[in-house]
Amino acid sequence: MAVEDNEGQKSAGSSEITGSCGVAGTGNGTGNGNDTGPGAIGDVSVSQGGLVLQDIAIFRRSELLLKIDACIRPGEVLTLMGPSGSGKSTLISAIAGFLPAAFSCTGSIFLNGMNIADLPPQQRRIGVLFQDTLLFPHFSVLENILFAIPPGSSRSDRCERALALLGDMSLAEFADRDTATLSGGQKSRVALARVIASRPRALLLDEPFSKLDAHLRDSVRQLVFDEVRRTRVPTLLVTHDPEDAESAGGLILTL
């Protein structure tokens, strides 16, 4: 395994992945990338907020699939790359609280200083975008976005925000459309808009741009990562595409 930044610098890893806040594993919080070990994520990182994975181990039945320590600061993106079957998507499910019954997870997941590992998914306030869009088929495009917007504002304000997001995705004219009539790329953009609309405390992206047409991919990437930085949401990106990782601009962990 390897840890790489967007300058192309790599540091060798072991069978475990260790990454600190913006740097490869540090045992003492100095961020020099030379030390790895179970102390890589300390109390200071947890108290500073963001998303911290501490001593996370994922098992398939009794087989160890993945071990990771990592910290993602608010507004930063950590990219995880690797072959299919290496545990990338399973890690996303574990963080979100949707881990399938065939898997188990140990360790701590801190979000803004709180250990959420034992919370149900709805209490974690984590936005997830899987490879499948999972749109509500009985809702229109606009209604899918409105459903995700947190309560507390008027219907007109919520509609205005939803329509603005659809405009950013070049989908404003599709607001009243049935989702079944959309192309795969259009569905992906609606799903992206819905996740952004939910104002999550952390964002998990599983190959989010893979179904977009080439001429839209760059602009949607830019929109998502600009929103991550603007709202200071810690984000984990899983991808096979080096261009996704480069656009994200953060640390890259390769299985």
Secondary structure, 3 states (H helix, E strand, C coil): CEEECCCCCEEECCCCEEECCCCECCCCCCCCCCCCCCCCCCHHHHHCCCEEEEEEEEEECCEEEEEEEEEECCCCEEEEECCCCCCHHHHHHHHHCCCCCCEEEEEEEEECCEECCCCCHHHHCEEEECCCCCCCCCCEHHHHHHHHCCCCCCHHHHHHHHHHHHHHCCCHHHCCCEHHHCCHHHHHHHHHHHHHHCCCCEEEEECCCCCCCHHHHHHHHHHHHHHHHHHCCCEEEECCCHHHHHHHCCCEEEC
